[in-house]
Amino acid sequence: MTPAARALAVGRRLGRHGSAAAGMAVLAALVAAAAGAPLVSPYDPLEQNMADFLVGPSPAHWFGTDQFGRDIFSRVVWGGRLTLQVGVIAVGISGGAGVVLGLTAGYYGGWVDGIVMRVIDLMLAFPSILLALGVVAVLGGSLVNVMIAVGIAGIPQFTRVVRAAVLATSALPYVEAARAVGGPDRYILGRHILPNVLPPALVMATTGAAAAIITGAALSFLGLGVRPPAPEWGAMLSTGREYLRHAPWMSIFPGLAIMLAVISINVVGDRLRDVLDPRLRLE
């Protein structure tokens, strides 16, 4: 079965589950809104209009306005570009590094495994948000540095998951046979081990994306991520907390956007695990 056909089959199985279909629909709507932000948003997200400051939700401003009269709906739509981008890029960094380190440690073992896993254990000694805070403190606050920081914080989880999958796969008869006939390590890793490692890594990527979105928003909330006036969900939450009593909509709608994104990704990830794991597959 080709990779495209396999992906299509996985998509069909996901579509049979109502919760997964709903999660994919919500996630697709958020991604489509972010991608088509210039067409979806009725106002410029940076345009200030002091005549309409702190206006509640209305037909003219669906999500209300902020303290500068900026349309919150437009800012939420544009902010999805930044927040979702952090999730995707960060998972790409942590997943890529984690797969390489996990394959290396699990396949070669010995002192290589010892060194890699001791470094991973050291990283796991720090909570992800604290590790990301440390990286941002060193690199400085910016969108790119937030992606790097969140990506580095997620490497240990990917490495441990991939290493465990490699150890289980390396003991299979066909892998031992490939070694016995003198197959090169590059061939064995790429042809026999990597395909068995990708499903758990893919499931880990979905949960990692949700965690990356939360961590990136938390860094922006603390003032270490995307800087105002750029519309970003975490930064909008940070600004809105000062107006909770008088203009709660400033925090409610960015918070709902984060909640919908994280819940939909987690729901899809849970069902993806059921589909890819034969022991948990629900038909």
Secondary structure, 3 states (H helix, E strand, C coil): CCHHHHHHHHHHHHHCCHHHHHHHHHHHHHHHHHHCHHHHCCCCCCCCCHHHCCCCCCCCCCCCECCCCCEHHHHHHHHHHHHHHHHHHHHHHHHHHHHHHHHHHHHHCHHHHHHHHHHHHHHHCCCHHHHHHHHHHHHCCCHHHHHHHHHHHHHHHHHHHHHHHHHHHHCCHHHHHHHHCCCCHHHHHHHHHHHHHHHHHHHHHHHHHHHHHHHHHHHHHCCCCCCCCCCCHHHHHHHHHHHCCCCCHHHHHHHHHHHHHHHHHHHHHHHHHHHHCCCCCCC
